Amino acid sequence: MNAKDIKKKRASRARRQKRVRARVVGSVERPRLNVFRSLDNIYAQVIDDTSGRTLVSASTIDREIASEMEGKTKIECAKHVGMKLAERAKNVGINKIVFDRGGYRYHGRIAALAEGAREGGLEF
């Protein structure tokens, strides 16, 4: 993949992300679960858009989670991150969220993270 293709791919994702964010807004009652995925890691955070604050976050590079990722596939890691995020959100008192897939297709690691968050007790 050359530089031109990479630029086009990033621009396409930015357009999709903008389209999703036009409809998905987090509030105090239902904060937004934002997802970012890189080639190796996945990051998730629960954001209150009214105050612009991150309430809870989890990722595969968290010290607590990274030690448990040894020998797991990326999808298994994403599901584990979702469950850990749900656990942390429950501790803060968050039960309902709005899911922001960040311009990614709801497939693979993104779907696994959402499934893990649902299994952890979050409603969306």
Buried (B, 14 or more C-beta within 10 A) or exposed (E): EEEEEEEEEEEEEEEBBEEBBEEBEBEEEBBBBBBBBEEEBBBBBBBBBEEEEEBBBBBBBBEEBEEEBEEEEBBBBBBBBBBBBBBBBBEEEBEEBBBBBBBBEEEEBBBBBBBBBBEBEBEB
